[in-house]
Amino acid sequence: MSILLENATILVIDDDPDTLQILRILLEEQGANVTTAASVEEALALCRRLPPHLIVSDMRLGASDGFQLIAAIREYNKEYRGFTPAIAVTGFVSPGEEQRAKAAGFNAYVHKPVEAENLIATINRVLRNPIDAAA
């Protein structure tokens, strides 16, 4: 079990119910408290009601995307003088996408299919030092 994930609240956003379930189980097995959302709107409502320690978000979210989500999260962070680390997850890898995601405000980038060890290591790295994780 990852000590950093124990009792951490992680919000997972993906429009695929199977992916949400898989990530929920994986993270809960590591001791995290997991909430899930299937859309940007649902995720933003959850963030305002119960701010997570970390966000793991798919980049393609139906009619919206992870860029819209992270822009809203970063505005919310400014308003409340906080910082919510976020990890972008995508199965649609294209040149420059990782740099674009980090420039938009994500702290890390993980490709699908998600490898459990890689995701847990990335989450631990981001939780330990969210600012350096984007470098």
Secondary structure, 3 states (H helix, E strand, C coil): CCCCCCCCEEEEECCCHHHHHHHHHHHHHCCCEEEEECCHHHHHHHHHHCCCCEEEEECEECCEEHHHHHHHHHHHHHHHCCCCCEEEEECCCCCCHHHHHHHHCCCEEEECCCCHHHHHHHHHHHHHCHHHHCC
